[in-house]
Every structure is written in structure tokens, then in C-alpha cells.
């Protein structure tokens, strides 16, 4: 299930176990929080990043950045049919909180995280 506790925890675990993600995150001082919002049901998850590692996952919507979208577009991102940044730039996913220019400074670690996350099957 998209955005289930199990799926989200698998995303966190896989990113934290990836040396390239951690190295890219450390090199760019990735310290922020990002909320992913599923618009249909209002389900959200906030991922806390500190110095390139994910330190917390919770089902709140209080992230410094918030990206929301319909399930079809989140599925497209997680199934590697569209890049998350491209989907945001095209308005398929919407940056509802925060500035894209600020978020873009962490492009490399976020790109790696989404590439890792695309290897985790969703239902």
C-alpha cells in the first residue's frame, strides 16, 4: 500500500543503509525535514534528515518542506516512470511548503534516495 507504515519504514531503512546516499547527504549538509502528502486521503509522512542520514519518520505533516500529490503521480515516481523533481516542476506533485530553490541544493542526495526507493515494491 502506498505510504503504509511498512513501505515508509522500508524507504528509511534502505536509504540509511546506502553509503552513496549518506555520503551525498553529508557532502551537502542535508539537514531538513520533508513531508510527503497523499492528497486523496490526507495521509502524510515526515522524514527528518540530519547530516545526510534519516533520523526520524513520523505520520505528521510538519516538515520544513511539504510535497503533495495524487496517488497516480506518487506511484509514477516510486515506479520510476517520472523523476520526483520533474514531477514537481511540471505541477504533477506540488511543493506546498518551502522553496524549490532551497530544496534543490540537496538534489543529489534526494535523487539517490528516490532511486533507492524505486527498488522497493509498492502495492
Residue pairs with C-beta under 8 A, 6 or more apart in sequence:
1 7
1 122
1 123
2 38
2 71
2 74
2 75
2 78
2 122
2 123
3 36
3 38
3 43
3 44
3 45
3 74
5 59
7 120
7 122
8 45
8 57
9 57
10 120
11 47
11 113
11 116
11 117
11 120
12 47
12 54
12 57
14 116
14 117
14 119
14 120
15 21
15 54
15 112
15 113
15 116
15 117
16 22
16 53
16 54
18 112
18 116
20 112
21 52
21 109
21 112
21 113
21 116
22 52
22 53
23 52
24 30
24 52
24 108
24 109
24 112
25 49
25 51
25 52
25 53
25 106
25 109
26 51
26 52
27 52
27 108
28 52
28 105
28 106
28 108
28 109
29 51
29 52
30 49
30 51
30 52
30 106
30 109
31 49
31 50
31 51
32 49
32 63
32 64
32 65
32 106
33 46
33 47
33 48
33 49
33 62
33 63
33 64
33 65
34 46
34 47
34 49
34 63
34 64
34 65
34 66
34 67
35 44
35 45
35 46
35 47
35 60
35 61
35 62
35 63
35 65
35 66
35 67
35 97
36 44
36 45
36 46
36 47
36 67
36 68
36 74
37 43
37 44
37 61
37 66
37 67
37 68
37 69
37 96
38 44
38 68
38 69
38 70
38 71
38 74
39 68
39 69
39 70
39 71
40 70
40 71
43 59
44 59
44 60
44 61
44 66
45 57
45 58
45 59
46 56
46 57
46 58
46 59
46 60
46 61
46 62
46 63
47 54
47 56
47 57
47 63
48 54
48 55
48 56
48 57
48 58
48 63
49 55
52 109
63 97
64 97
64 98
65 95
65 97
65 98
65 102
65 103
66 95
66 96
66 97
66 98
67 84
67 88
67 93
67 94
67 95
67 96
68 93
68 94
68 96
69 87
69 92
69 93
69 94
73 82
73 87
73 92
73 93
74 93
75 122
76 82
76 87
76 92
77 83
77 84
77 87
77 93
77 114
77 118
78 117
78 118
78 120
78 122
79 118
79 122
80 118
82 92
83 111
83 114
84 93
84 110
84 114
85 104
85 107
85 110
85 111
87 93
88 94
88 95
88 100
89 100
95 103
103 110
